[in-house]
Amino acid sequence: MDSATVSAAPIWTRQHLLGLQELSAAEITQILDQAAEFKRLHAQGETKLTPLKGVTVGNLFFEPSTRTKTSFSLAAKRLSADTVDFTSAGSSLSKGETFIDTAKNIEAMGVPLMVVRHSTSGAPHLLAKSLKASVINAGDGTHEHPTQGLLDIMTIREHRGSIAGLTVALVGDILHSRVARSNIWGLTKLGARVIVCGPATLMPPDIERLGVEVNYRLDDVLAEADCVNLLRIQAERQRSAFFPSIYEYAHFYAMNGARVRRAKPDVLILAPGPINRGVELTPDVADGDRSVILDQVSNGLFIRMACLHLCWQAQQRLQAGGHAG
Ligand code: CP
């Protein structure tokens, strides 16, 4: 299959994918549709496509990752790209080389597509301004994790048919969660009602400005939610104690069997992972019949294929003198 056969109107114009905040509903839908098309082709046995043949994708991870890094690498290979992996540990960062110099050196080796995860919010945006390469945000600090938001939305859309009119509860550490922000932008643009729920100490001030409702009691939200997305407690980003103990957090906010029984019978249970079993949700719920957690992981591959493909096409059009954002 060549790239012309996997691109549908409207034409994607963005060389970079930095967040869902700046995308329109039509752009988000185009990524979801492209990912669904890749998934359909994969189910038909077309596991090796060729739109990125001869292209090298750099996976630059300055923070740990299992799902995102592995699935971007696999997505690139499924599109026939070569891949190069960079991790901070063992790199020349320890000798004082800067973040931008690191990326520029990798670009100079002929890497025109960069997937970047960094603990600093805005780091991928800085690279997008400093490089000719396309930059895809694989999670920046507490800001956004756009491909996670997209794969969450793809999973909900697959199970429910559409997003508009659904009520989605995002539960947990909203303050530090880039996944929460990408979900909020994506879901509200597509017409969902979003409720954010967690301890007051983990709720950003003025979060209602993003178009969400706030509720501090999970037990009050359960009956209304079509989907509950259990966000991880981001211990690595917390500089002080935001709740008395993990036990108390789990008492009020863990999704357990009793809470699932009080939720809608067809509620979808999501979690971006990695999950802390017994903290954000109990093992019986994580592995239970309402859980779509591994569907999320599977869909991540197709979302990342779509993002790599669309950004590469836009970069090529830009270089050919066309318009790309
Ligand atoms: N959900 C997520 O981003 O997982 P990783 O940190 O393992 O990539």
py3Dmol code that shows the C-alpha trace and the ligand (Angstrom):
import py3Dmol

protein = """\
ATOM      1  CA  MET A   1       0.000   0.000   0.000  1.00  0.00           C
ATOM      2  CA  ASP A   2       1.358   3.462  -0.788  1.00  0.00           C
ATOM      3  CA  SER A   3       0.757   6.556   1.284  1.00  0.00           C
ATOM      4  CA  ALA A   4      -1.910   7.891  -1.101  1.00  0.00           C
ATOM      5  CA  THR A   5      -4.254   5.046  -0.257  1.00  0.00           C
ATOM      6  CA  VAL A   6      -4.181   5.617   3.499  1.00  0.00           C
ATOM      7  CA  SER A   7      -4.953   9.318   3.593  1.00  0.00           C
ATOM      8  CA  ALA A   8      -8.523  10.564   3.654  1.00  0.00           C
ATOM      9  CA  ALA A   9      -9.865  14.134   3.387  1.00  0.00           C
ATOM     10  CA  PRO A  10      -9.528  16.485   5.155  1.00  0.00           C
ATOM     11  CA  ILE A  11      -5.812  16.676   4.423  1.00  0.00           C
ATOM     12  CA  TRP A  12      -3.757  16.738   7.610  1.00  0.00           C
ATOM     13  CA  THR A  13      -1.543  19.845   7.591  1.00  0.00           C
ATOM     14  CA  ARG A  14       0.485  19.565  10.800  1.00  0.00           C
ATOM     15  CA  GLN A  15       4.130  18.593  10.676  1.00  0.00           C
ATOM     16  CA  HIS A  16       4.182  18.153  14.461  1.00  0.00           C
ATOM     17  CA  LEU A  17       1.791  16.638  16.969  1.00  0.00           C
ATOM     18  CA  LEU A  18       2.346  18.485  20.227  1.00  0.00           C
ATOM     19  CA  GLY A  19      -1.029  18.315  21.946  1.00  0.00           C
ATOM     20  CA  LEU A  20      -4.764  17.936  21.536  1.00  0.00           C
ATOM     21  CA  GLN A  21      -5.405  21.474  22.764  1.00  0.00           C
ATOM     22  CA  GLU A  22      -4.501  22.929  19.368  1.00  0.00           C
ATOM     23  CA  LEU A  23      -6.368  20.332  17.273  1.00  0.00           C
ATOM     24  CA  SER A  24      -9.867  20.765  15.915  1.00  0.00           C
ATOM     25  CA  ALA A  25     -12.531  18.094  16.292  1.00  0.00           C
ATOM     26  CA  ALA A  26     -12.061  17.334  12.576  1.00  0.00           C
ATOM     27  CA  GLU A  27      -8.308  16.809  13.034  1.00  0.00           C
ATOM     28  CA  ILE A  28      -8.826  14.539  16.045  1.00  0.00           C
ATOM     29  CA  THR A  29     -11.400  12.576  14.057  1.00  0.00           C
ATOM     30  CA  GLN A  30      -8.988  12.266  11.135  1.00  0.00           C
ATOM     31  CA  ILE A  31      -6.364  10.661  13.383  1.00  0.00           C
ATOM     32  CA  LEU A  32      -8.973   8.314  14.879  1.00  0.00           C
ATOM     33  CA  ASP A  33     -10.230   7.352  11.420  1.00  0.00           C
ATOM     34  CA  GLN A  34      -6.703   6.789  10.131  1.00  0.00           C
ATOM     35  CA  ALA A  35      -5.904   4.606  13.145  1.00  0.00           C
ATOM     36  CA  ALA A  36      -9.120   2.620  12.632  1.00  0.00           C
ATOM     37  CA  GLU A  37      -8.143   2.094   8.989  1.00  0.00           C
ATOM     38  CA  PHE A  38      -4.690   0.802  10.014  1.00  0.00           C
ATOM     39  CA  LYS A  39      -6.375  -1.514  12.516  1.00  0.00           C
ATOM     40  CA  ARG A  40      -8.756  -2.816   9.819  1.00  0.00           C
ATOM     41  CA  LEU A  41      -5.842  -3.472   7.465  1.00  0.00           C
ATOM     42  CA  HIS A  42      -3.929  -5.233  10.236  1.00  0.00           C
ATOM     43  CA  ALA A  43      -6.917  -7.497  10.930  1.00  0.00           C
ATOM     44  CA  GLN A  44      -6.905  -8.404   7.229  1.00  0.00           C
ATOM     45  CA  GLY A  45      -3.300  -9.551   7.529  1.00  0.00           C
ATOM     46  CA  GLU A  46      -1.626  -6.402   6.180  1.00  0.00           C
ATOM     47  CA  THR A  47       0.886  -6.159   9.003  1.00  0.00           C
ATOM     48  CA  LYS A  48       3.664  -4.470   7.029  1.00  0.00           C
ATOM     49  CA  LEU A  49       2.751  -1.250   5.223  1.00  0.00           C
ATOM     50  CA  THR A  50       5.213   0.932   3.338  1.00  0.00           C
ATOM     51  CA  PRO A  51       4.469   4.671   3.789  1.00  0.00           C
ATOM     52  CA  LEU A  52       7.640   5.234   5.874  1.00  0.00           C
ATOM     53  CA  LYS A  53       9.986   3.019   3.856  1.00  0.00           C
ATOM     54  CA  GLY A  54      13.457   4.574   3.927  1.00  0.00           C
ATOM     55  CA  VAL A  55      12.568   6.935   6.807  1.00  0.00           C
ATOM     56  CA  THR A  56      14.146   6.732  10.267  1.00  0.00           C
ATOM     57  CA  VAL A  57      12.075   7.445  13.375  1.00  0.00           C
ATOM     58  CA  GLY A  58      13.947   8.536  16.516  1.00  0.00           C
ATOM     59  CA  ASN A  59      12.470   7.550  19.866  1.00  0.00           C
ATOM     60  CA  LEU A  60      13.932  10.085  22.313  1.00  0.00           C
ATOM     61  CA  PHE A  61      12.855   9.131  25.832  1.00  0.00           C
ATOM     62  CA  PHE A  62      14.197  11.295  28.634  1.00  0.00           C
ATOM     63  CA  GLU A  63      11.751   9.605  31.044  1.00  0.00           C
ATOM     64  CA  PRO A  64      10.928   5.919  31.574  1.00  0.00           C
ATOM     65  CA  SER A  65       8.254   4.260  29.443  1.00  0.00           C
ATOM     66  CA  THR A  66       7.004   0.779  28.596  1.00  0.00           C
ATOM     67  CA  ARG A  67       3.825   1.209  26.492  1.00  0.00           C
ATOM     68  CA  THR A  68       4.513   4.443  24.636  1.00  0.00           C
ATOM     69  CA  LYS A  69       8.097   3.709  23.673  1.00  0.00           C
ATOM     70  CA  THR A  70       7.426   0.124  22.633  1.00  0.00           C
ATOM     71  CA  SER A  71       4.339   0.974  20.609  1.00  0.00           C
ATOM     72  CA  PHE A  72       5.957   3.926  18.806  1.00  0.00           C
ATOM     73  CA  SER A  73       8.849   1.640  17.888  1.00  0.00           C
ATOM     74  CA  LEU A  74       6.476  -1.075  16.691  1.00  0.00           C
ATOM     75  CA  ALA A  75       4.297   1.454  14.854  1.00  0.00           C
ATOM     76  CA  ALA A  76       7.322   2.760  12.964  1.00  0.00           C
ATOM     77  CA  LYS A  77       8.343  -0.784  11.999  1.00  0.00           C
ATOM     78  CA  ARG A  78       4.794  -1.620  10.833  1.00  0.00           C
ATOM     79  CA  LEU A  79       5.092   1.373   8.475  1.00  0.00           C
ATOM     80  CA  SER A  80       8.498   0.069   7.239  1.00  0.00           C
ATOM     81  CA  ALA A  81      10.542   2.807   8.953  1.00  0.00           C
ATOM     82  CA  ASP A  82      13.913   2.221  10.570  1.00  0.00           C
ATOM     83  CA  THR A  83      14.079   3.176  14.236  1.00  0.00           C
ATOM     84  CA  VAL A  84      16.716   4.522  16.564  1.00  0.00           C
ATOM     85  CA  ASP A  85      16.193   4.578  20.310  1.00  0.00           C
ATOM     86  CA  PHE A  86      17.694   7.151  22.663  1.00  0.00           C
ATOM     87  CA  THR A  87      17.443   6.983  26.440  1.00  0.00           C
ATOM     88  CA  SER A  88      19.026   9.457  28.839  1.00  0.00           C
ATOM     89  CA  ALA A  89      20.771   6.771  30.886  1.00  0.00           C
ATOM     90  CA  GLY A  90      24.205   6.120  29.434  1.00  0.00           C
ATOM     91  CA  SER A  91      24.024   9.114  27.050  1.00  0.00           C
ATOM     92  CA  SER A  92      26.309  12.154  26.786  1.00  0.00           C
ATOM     93  CA  LEU A  93      23.768  14.195  28.752  1.00  0.00           C
ATOM     94  CA  SER A  94      25.860  13.069  31.720  1.00  0.00           C
ATOM     95  CA  LYS A  95      28.829  14.947  30.175  1.00  0.00           C
ATOM     96  CA  GLY A  96      26.845  18.184  29.997  1.00  0.00           C
ATOM     97  CA  GLU A  97      25.376  17.985  26.476  1.00  0.00           C
ATOM     98  CA  THR A  98      22.108  19.898  26.274  1.00  0.00           C
ATOM     99  CA  PHE A  99      18.672  18.563  25.368  1.00  0.00           C
ATOM    100  CA  ILE A 100      18.601  20.560  22.116  1.00  0.00           C
ATOM    101  CA  ASP A 101      22.151  19.601  21.118  1.00  0.00           C
ATOM    102  CA  THR A 102      21.284  15.959  21.756  1.00  0.00           C
ATOM    103  CA  ALA A 103      18.276  16.164  19.433  1.00  0.00           C
ATOM    104  CA  LYS A 104      20.163  18.166  16.785  1.00  0.00           C
ATOM    105  CA  ASN A 105      22.917  15.551  16.698  1.00  0.00           C
ATOM    106  CA  ILE A 106      20.386  12.757  16.218  1.00  0.00           C
ATOM    107  CA  GLU A 107      18.657  14.786  13.492  1.00  0.00           C
ATOM    108  CA  ALA A 108      22.030  15.264  11.776  1.00  0.00           C
ATOM    109  CA  MET A 109      22.290  11.484  11.402  1.00  0.00           C
ATOM    110  CA  GLY A 110      19.256  11.618   9.118  1.00  0.00           C
ATOM    111  CA  VAL A 111      16.323  11.302  11.492  1.00  0.00           C
ATOM    112  CA  PRO A 112      13.355  13.389  10.232  1.00  0.00           C
ATOM    113  CA  LEU A 113      10.707  12.122  12.673  1.00  0.00           C
ATOM    114  CA  MET A 114      11.294  12.458  16.426  1.00  0.00           C
ATOM    115  CA  VAL A 115       9.132  11.032  19.179  1.00  0.00           C
ATOM    116  CA  VAL A 116       9.950  12.870  22.409  1.00  0.00           C
ATOM    117  CA  ARG A 117       9.121  12.221  26.063  1.00  0.00           C
ATOM    118  CA  HIS A 118      10.481  14.601  28.674  1.00  0.00           C
ATOM    119  CA  SER A 119       9.791  15.495  32.302  1.00  0.00           C
ATOM    120  CA  THR A 120       9.666  19.205  31.418  1.00  0.00           C
ATOM    121  CA  SER A 121       6.380  20.570  30.111  1.00  0.00           C
ATOM    122  CA  GLY A 122       6.986  22.210  26.741  1.00  0.00           C
ATOM    123  CA  ALA A 123      10.185  20.302  25.876  1.00  0.00           C
ATOM    124  CA  PRO A 124       8.762  18.866  22.599  1.00  0.00           C
ATOM    125  CA  HIS A 125       7.520  22.360  21.635  1.00  0.00           C
ATOM    126  CA  LEU A 126      11.063  23.672  22.087  1.00  0.00           C
ATOM    127  CA  LEU A 127      12.402  20.944  19.802  1.00  0.00           C
ATOM    128  CA  ALA A 128       9.730  21.640  17.194  1.00  0.00           C
ATOM    129  CA  LYS A 129      11.054  25.212  17.017  1.00  0.00           C
ATOM    130  CA  SER A 130      14.701  24.121  16.908  1.00  0.00           C
ATOM    131  CA  LEU A 131      14.630  21.252  14.379  1.00  0.00           C
ATOM    132  CA  LYS A 132      13.501  20.652  10.810  1.00  0.00           C
ATOM    133  CA  ALA A 133      12.285  17.218  11.905  1.00  0.00           C
ATOM    134  CA  SER A 134       8.687  16.504  12.832  1.00  0.00           C
ATOM    135  CA  VAL A 135       8.194  16.220  16.591  1.00  0.00           C
ATOM    136  CA  ILE A 136       5.552  14.018  18.195  1.00  0.00           C
ATOM    137  CA  ASN A 137       4.933  14.561  21.892  1.00  0.00           C
ATOM    138  CA  ALA A 138       5.101  11.266  23.797  1.00  0.00           C
ATOM    139  CA  GLY A 139       4.352  13.003  27.113  1.00  0.00           C
ATOM    140  CA  ASP A 140       5.774  16.291  28.429  1.00  0.00           C
ATOM    141  CA  GLY A 141       5.804  16.883  32.169  1.00  0.00           C
ATOM    142  CA  THR A 142       2.316  17.613  33.458  1.00  0.00           C
ATOM    143  CA  HIS A 143       1.223  19.194  30.171  1.00  0.00           C
ATOM    144  CA  GLU A 144      -0.048  16.683  27.574  1.00  0.00           C
ATOM    145  CA  HIS A 145       0.236  13.099  26.388  1.00  0.00           C
ATOM    146  CA  PRO A 146      -1.670  13.424  23.118  1.00  0.00           C
ATOM    147  CA  THR A 147      -1.294   9.884  21.783  1.00  0.00           C
ATOM    148  CA  GLN A 148      -2.508   8.503  25.123  1.00  0.00           C
ATOM    149  CA  GLY A 149      -5.548  10.772  24.944  1.00  0.00           C
ATOM    150  CA  LEU A 150      -6.182   9.636  21.376  1.00  0.00           C
ATOM    151  CA  LEU A 151      -5.889   5.941  22.163  1.00  0.00           C
ATOM    152  CA  ASP A 152      -8.245   6.361  25.123  1.00  0.00           C
ATOM    153  CA  ILE A 153     -10.773   8.104  22.873  1.00  0.00           C
ATOM    154  CA  MET A 154     -10.335   5.522  20.108  1.00  0.00           C
ATOM    155  CA  THR A 155     -11.073   2.745  22.615  1.00  0.00           C
ATOM    156  CA  ILE A 156     -14.209   4.480  23.895  1.00  0.00           C
ATOM    157  CA  ARG A 157     -15.376   5.184  20.328  1.00  0.00           C
ATOM    158  CA  GLU A 158     -14.863   1.537  19.351  1.00  0.00           C
ATOM    159  CA  HIS A 159     -16.972   0.315  22.252  1.00  0.00           C
ATOM    160  CA  ARG A 160     -19.660   3.028  22.123  1.00  0.00           C
ATOM    161  CA  GLY A 161     -19.756   4.061  18.462  1.00  0.00           C
ATOM    162  CA  SER A 162     -19.257   7.769  19.139  1.00  0.00           C
ATOM    163  CA  ILE A 163     -18.062  10.172  21.824  1.00  0.00           C
ATOM    164  CA  ALA A 164     -20.726  12.884  21.714  1.00  0.00           C
ATOM    165  CA  GLY A 165     -23.188  12.642  24.577  1.00  0.00           C
ATOM    166  CA  LEU A 166     -21.117  10.281  26.735  1.00  0.00           C
ATOM    167  CA  THR A 167     -20.166  11.100  30.313  1.00  0.00           C
ATOM    168  CA  VAL A 168     -16.530  10.305  31.049  1.00  0.00           C
ATOM    169  CA  ALA A 169     -15.075  10.472  34.573  1.00  0.00           C
ATOM    170  CA  LEU A 170     -11.339  11.092  34.937  1.00  0.00           C
ATOM    171  CA  VAL A 171     -10.386   9.993  38.442  1.00  0.00           C
ATOM    172  CA  GLY A 172      -7.267  10.532  40.511  1.00  0.00           C
ATOM    173  CA  ASP A 173      -4.251  12.788  40.288  1.00  0.00           C
ATOM    174  CA  ILE A 174      -5.679  15.424  37.950  1.00  0.00           C
ATOM    175  CA  LEU A 175      -3.117  18.015  39.110  1.00  0.00           C
ATOM    176  CA  HIS A 176      -0.067  16.169  37.770  1.00  0.00           C
ATOM    177  CA  SER A 177      -1.670  14.188  34.946  1.00  0.00           C
ATOM    178  CA  ARG A 178      -0.797  15.007  31.335  1.00  0.00           C
ATOM    179  CA  VAL A 179      -3.153  12.180  30.383  1.00  0.00           C
ATOM    180  CA  ALA A 180      -6.017  14.056  32.063  1.00  0.00           C
ATOM    181  CA  ARG A 181      -5.321  17.194  30.044  1.00  0.00           C
ATOM    182  CA  SER A 182      -5.146  15.401  26.693  1.00  0.00           C
ATOM    183  CA  ASN A 183      -8.345  13.493  27.523  1.00  0.00           C
ATOM    184  CA  ILE A 184     -10.094  16.707  28.531  1.00  0.00           C
ATOM    185  CA  TRP A 185      -9.170  18.521  25.314  1.00  0.00           C
ATOM    186  CA  GLY A 186     -10.003  15.597  23.062  1.00  0.00           C
ATOM    187  CA  LEU A 187     -13.203  14.428  24.731  1.00  0.00           C
ATOM    188  CA  THR A 188     -14.773  17.879  25.134  1.00  0.00           C
ATOM    189  CA  LYS A 189     -14.003  18.808  21.516  1.00  0.00           C
ATOM    190  CA  LEU A 190     -15.815  15.643  20.418  1.00  0.00           C
ATOM    191  CA  GLY A 191     -18.868  16.472  22.546  1.00  0.00           C
ATOM    192  CA  ALA A 192     -18.426  14.389  25.706  1.00  0.00           C
ATOM    193  CA  ARG A 193     -19.325  15.581  29.185  1.00  0.00           C
ATOM    194  CA  VAL A 194     -16.183  15.236  31.320  1.00  0.00           C
ATOM    195  CA  ILE A 195     -16.204  15.007  35.125  1.00  0.00           C
ATOM    196  CA  VAL A 196     -12.863  15.236  36.910  1.00  0.00           C
ATOM    197  CA  CYS A 197     -12.801  13.547  40.311  1.00  0.00           C
ATOM    198  CA  GLY A 198     -10.117  13.278  42.977  1.00  0.00           C
ATOM    199  CA  PRO A 199      -8.904  14.701  46.259  1.00  0.00           C
ATOM    200  CA  ALA A 200      -9.125  18.495  46.464  1.00  0.00           C
ATOM    201  CA  THR A 201      -5.357  18.588  46.941  1.00  0.00           C
ATOM    202  CA  LEU A 202      -4.891  16.918  43.512  1.00  0.00           C
ATOM    203  CA  MET A 203      -7.352  19.167  41.666  1.00  0.00           C
ATOM    204  CA  PRO A 204      -5.900  22.105  39.700  1.00  0.00           C
ATOM    205  CA  PRO A 205      -7.471  25.465  40.545  1.00  0.00           C
ATOM    206  CA  ASP A 206      -9.860  26.734  37.850  1.00  0.00           C
ATOM    207  CA  ILE A 207      -9.915  23.375  36.035  1.00  0.00           C
ATOM    208  CA  GLU A 208     -13.587  24.161  35.187  1.00  0.00           C
ATOM    209  CA  ARG A 209     -12.234  26.660  32.659  1.00  0.00           C
ATOM    210  CA  LEU A 210     -11.316  23.677  30.461  1.00  0.00           C
ATOM    211  CA  GLY A 211     -15.012  22.836  30.156  1.00  0.00           C
ATOM    212  CA  VAL A 212     -15.186  20.074  32.786  1.00  0.00           C
ATOM    213  CA  GLU A 213     -17.229  19.505  35.927  1.00  0.00           C
ATOM    214  CA  VAL A 214     -15.504  18.847  39.257  1.00  0.00           C
ATOM    215  CA  ASN A 215     -16.643  16.314  41.839  1.00  0.00           C
ATOM    216  CA  TYR A 216     -14.578  15.231  44.832  1.00  0.00           C
ATOM    217  CA  ARG A 217     -16.544  12.046  45.589  1.00  0.00           C
ATOM    218  CA  LEU A 218     -16.179   9.073  43.267  1.00  0.00           C
ATOM    219  CA  ASP A 219     -19.241   7.483  44.857  1.00  0.00           C
ATOM    220  CA  ASP A 220     -21.350  10.424  43.623  1.00  0.00           C
ATOM    221  CA  VAL A 221     -20.070  10.098  40.052  1.00  0.00           C
ATOM    222  CA  LEU A 222     -20.450   6.359  39.520  1.00  0.00           C
ATOM    223  CA  ALA A 223     -24.127   6.270  38.556  1.00  0.00           C
ATOM    224  CA  GLU A 224     -23.652   8.882  35.811  1.00  0.00           C
ATOM    225  CA  ALA A 225     -20.431   7.750  34.159  1.00  0.00           C
ATOM    226  CA  ASP A 226     -20.383   5.799  30.902  1.00  0.00           C
ATOM    227  CA  CYS A 227     -16.608   5.490  31.208  1.00  0.00           C
ATOM    228  CA  VAL A 228     -14.264   5.780  34.190  1.00  0.00           C
ATOM    229  CA  ASN A 229     -10.589   6.427  33.463  1.00  0.00           C
ATOM    230  CA  LEU A 230      -8.427   5.733  36.539  1.00  0.00           C
ATOM    231  CA  LEU A 231      -5.347   7.943  36.441  1.00  0.00           C
ATOM    232  CA  ARG A 232      -2.128   6.943  38.101  1.00  0.00           C
ATOM    233  CA  ILE A 233      -0.908   8.714  41.233  1.00  0.00           C
ATOM    234  CA  GLN A 234       2.122  10.526  39.805  1.00  0.00           C
ATOM    235  CA  ALA A 235       4.405  10.043  42.795  1.00  0.00           C
ATOM    236  CA  GLU A 236       7.437  11.081  40.741  1.00  0.00           C
ATOM    237  CA  ARG A 237       5.935  14.568  40.195  1.00  0.00           C
ATOM    238  CA  GLN A 238       4.650  15.128  43.743  1.00  0.00           C
ATOM    239  CA  ARG A 239       6.936  17.246  45.893  1.00  0.00           C
ATOM    240  CA  SER A 240       4.830  16.914  49.042  1.00  0.00           C
ATOM    241  CA  ALA A 241       2.172  14.656  50.542  1.00  0.00           C
ATOM    242  CA  PHE A 242      -1.173  15.283  48.813  1.00  0.00           C
ATOM    243  CA  PHE A 243      -3.130  12.727  50.876  1.00  0.00           C
ATOM    244  CA  PRO A 244      -2.534  11.091  54.248  1.00  0.00           C
ATOM    245  CA  SER A 245      -1.807   7.579  52.998  1.00  0.00           C
ATOM    246  CA  ILE A 246      -2.201   5.282  49.994  1.00  0.00           C
ATOM    247  CA  TYR A 247      -4.721   3.330  52.086  1.00  0.00           C
ATOM    248  CA  GLU A 248      -6.948   6.394  52.507  1.00  0.00           C
ATOM    249  CA  TYR A 249      -6.609   7.305  48.842  1.00  0.00           C
ATOM    250  CA  ALA A 250      -7.693   3.800  47.819  1.00  0.00           C
ATOM    251  CA  HIS A 251     -10.586   3.884  50.310  1.00  0.00           C
ATOM    252  CA  PHE A 252     -12.126   6.928  48.629  1.00  0.00           C
ATOM    253  CA  TYR A 253     -10.947   6.656  45.006  1.00  0.00           C
ATOM    254  CA  ALA A 254      -9.952   3.110  44.059  1.00  0.00           C
ATOM    255  CA  MET A 255     -12.313   1.426  41.590  1.00  0.00           C
ATOM    256  CA  ASN A 256     -13.176  -1.845  43.299  1.00  0.00           C
ATOM    257  CA  GLY A 257     -15.764  -4.548  42.736  1.00  0.00           C
ATOM    258  CA  ALA A 258     -18.368  -2.877  44.952  1.00  0.00           C
ATOM    259  CA  ARG A 259     -18.061   0.384  43.027  1.00  0.00           C
ATOM    260  CA  VAL A 260     -18.295  -1.375  39.669  1.00  0.00           C
ATOM    261  CA  ARG A 261     -21.552  -2.956  40.858  1.00  0.00           C
ATOM    262  CA  ARG A 262     -22.930   0.526  41.668  1.00  0.00           C
ATOM    263  CA  ALA A 263     -21.871   1.905  38.265  1.00  0.00           C
ATOM    264  CA  LYS A 264     -23.811   1.603  34.997  1.00  0.00           C
ATOM    265  CA  PRO A 265     -23.965  -2.069  33.947  1.00  0.00           C
ATOM    266  CA  ASP A 266     -22.086  -1.307  30.713  1.00  0.00           C
ATOM    267  CA  VAL A 267     -19.536   1.065  32.234  1.00  0.00           C
ATOM    268  CA  LEU A 268     -16.103   1.005  30.565  1.00  0.00           C
ATOM    269  CA  ILE A 269     -13.114   0.913  32.918  1.00  0.00           C
ATOM    270  CA  LEU A 270      -9.988   2.498  31.477  1.00  0.00           C
ATOM    271  CA  ALA A 271      -6.520   3.154  32.881  1.00  0.00           C
ATOM    272  CA  PRO A 272      -3.557   4.595  30.996  1.00  0.00           C
ATOM    273  CA  GLY A 273      -1.046   2.457  32.816  1.00  0.00           C
ATOM    274  CA  PRO A 274       1.176   1.656  34.430  1.00  0.00           C
ATOM    275  CA  ILE A 275      -1.455   0.691  36.997  1.00  0.00           C
ATOM    276  CA  ASN A 276      -0.791   0.434  40.710  1.00  0.00           C
ATOM    277  CA  ARG A 277      -2.948  -2.554  41.582  1.00  0.00           C
ATOM    278  CA  GLY A 278      -4.901  -1.859  44.752  1.00  0.00           C
ATOM    279  CA  VAL A 279      -4.383   1.902  44.554  1.00  0.00           C
ATOM    280  CA  GLU A 280      -6.238   3.320  41.508  1.00  0.00           C
ATOM    281  CA  LEU A 281      -8.156   0.089  40.917  1.00  0.00           C
ATOM    282  CA  THR A 282      -8.241  -3.384  42.381  1.00  0.00           C
ATOM    283  CA  PRO A 283      -6.934  -6.420  40.467  1.00  0.00           C
ATOM    284  CA  ASP A 284     -10.428  -7.911  40.007  1.00  0.00           C
ATOM    285  CA  VAL A 285     -11.530  -4.695  38.272  1.00  0.00           C
ATOM    286  CA  ALA A 286      -8.346  -4.295  36.236  1.00  0.00           C
ATOM    287  CA  ASP A 287      -8.757  -7.847  34.916  1.00  0.00           C
ATOM    288  CA  GLY A 288     -12.571  -7.885  34.964  1.00  0.00           C
ATOM    289  CA  ASP A 289     -15.115  -7.918  32.179  1.00  0.00           C
ATOM    290  CA  ARG A 290     -15.718  -4.123  32.223  1.00  0.00           C
ATOM    291  CA  SER A 291     -12.002  -3.387  31.799  1.00  0.00           C
ATOM    292  CA  VAL A 292     -10.776  -2.243  28.361  1.00  0.00           C
ATOM    293  CA  ILE A 293      -7.238  -1.558  29.554  1.00  0.00           C
ATOM    294  CA  LEU A 294      -5.536  -3.955  27.158  1.00  0.00           C
ATOM    295  CA  ASP A 295      -7.736  -2.687  24.288  1.00  0.00           C
ATOM    296  CA  GLN A 296      -6.231   0.736  25.038  1.00  0.00           C
ATOM    297  CA  VAL A 297      -2.736  -0.721  24.744  1.00  0.00           C
ATOM    298  CA  SER A 298      -3.572  -2.465  21.442  1.00  0.00           C
ATOM    299  CA  ASN A 299      -5.111   0.701  20.008  1.00  0.00           C
ATOM    300  CA  GLY A 300      -2.018   2.675  20.977  1.00  0.00           C
ATOM    301  CA  LEU A 301      -0.129   0.948  18.193  1.00  0.00           C
ATOM    302  CA  PHE A 302      -2.622   2.095  15.536  1.00  0.00           C
ATOM    303  CA  ILE A 303      -2.905   5.629  16.918  1.00  0.00           C
ATOM    304  CA  ARG A 304       0.883   5.948  16.796  1.00  0.00           C
ATOM    305  CA  MET A 305       1.000   4.572  13.266  1.00  0.00           C
ATOM    306  CA  ALA A 306      -1.567   7.211  12.266  1.00  0.00           C
ATOM    307  CA  CYS A 307       0.361  10.060  13.931  1.00  0.00           C
ATOM    308  CA  LEU A 308       3.693   9.072  12.376  1.00  0.00           C
ATOM    309  CA  HIS A 309       2.097   8.667   8.950  1.00  0.00           C
ATOM    310  CA  LEU A 310       0.134  11.934   8.994  1.00  0.00           C
ATOM    311  CA  CYS A 311       3.015  14.065  10.319  1.00  0.00           C
ATOM    312  CA  TRP A 312       5.414  12.570   7.766  1.00  0.00           C
ATOM    313  CA  GLN A 313       3.007  13.303   4.911  1.00  0.00           C
ATOM    314  CA  ALA A 314       2.639  16.904   6.116  1.00  0.00           C
ATOM    315  CA  GLN A 315       6.412  17.329   6.369  1.00  0.00           C
ATOM    316  CA  GLN A 316       6.846  16.080   2.817  1.00  0.00           C
ATOM    317  CA  ARG A 317       4.181  18.473   1.524  1.00  0.00           C
ATOM    318  CA  LEU A 318       5.874  21.346   3.379  1.00  0.00           C
ATOM    319  CA  GLN A 319       9.248  20.502   1.889  1.00  0.00           C
ATOM    320  CA  ALA A 320       7.660  20.282  -1.561  1.00  0.00           C
ATOM    321  CA  GLY A 321       6.446  23.872  -1.117  1.00  0.00           C
ATOM    322  CA  GLY A 322       2.953  23.062   0.080  1.00  0.00           C
ATOM    323  CA  HIS A 323       1.262  24.266   3.231  1.00  0.00           C
ATOM    324  CA  ALA A 324       1.788  22.540   6.566  1.00  0.00           C
ATOM    325  CA  GLY A 325       1.097  23.830  10.061  1.00  0.00           C
TER     326      GLY A 325
END
"""
ligand_1 = """\
8
CP
N 0.586 5.177 29.533
C 1.899 5.381 29.372
O 2.325 6.432 28.898
O 2.688 4.329 29.738
P 4.281 4.325 29.681
O 4.787 5.333 30.652
O 4.692 2.922 30.024
O 4.667 4.705 28.272
"""
view = py3Dmol.view(width=600, height=400)
view.addModel(protein, "pdb")
view.setStyle({"model": 0}, {"cartoon": {"style": "trace"}})
view.addModel(ligand_1, "xyz")
view.setStyle({"model": 1}, {"stick": {}})
view.zoomTo()
view.show()
